[in-house]
């Protein structure tokens, strides 16, 4: 009469433990990959939110460029100094909490690493500052609002031609043009996990439209 076996043999236990160890190792790797993917996704979401917020500040500031005249060396004139790497303007958009509010001189430019931080930077000042607007360089007390932005360039357009085409200039002289541009194009590069990412957008100037 045969009796049933009770328990496991040593070989069966070794095989079972090996299988369980393999499954545990697989689950550990899977959890680590999932955790890393979630962290990368959250980091990308934060970066995109910061990029959208920075672009929003830039768009609202340029759109709110004001054509009010300010005293200058050549007599009262709208304040708008468009350069390839720097944009200075008078804006009605308050980018910071300033006692009394009102109009502010704004300057956007690419800060270099040697100045303490790289990226698209913003400086503001009172339009009635000592020395007048002509002496304002636009880099004092600047803060970086788009860290890591490089190859920043600005271009300017007086609006569509009779044929409907938009011509862009790398500088804007308000004395020559007689007023503000119709639109400003902003281009810059940011870094992502897949490599450099080119960004470009056009902002209409509500008070613009020089001939």
DAVEN-V226773 format. One record per helix or strand of 2 or more residues. SS is the DSSP state (@ for helix, = for strand). FROM is the first residue (numbers start at 1). TO is the last residue. If there is no record, write none. Layout:
SS:FROM:TO / SS:FROM:TO
This chain:
@:10:63 / =:69:70 / =:77:78 / =:80:82 / =:86:91 / =:104:111 / @:113:115 / =:119:125 / @:133:135 / =:143:147 / =:150:157 / =:172:173 / @:174:177 / =:183:192 / =:195:204
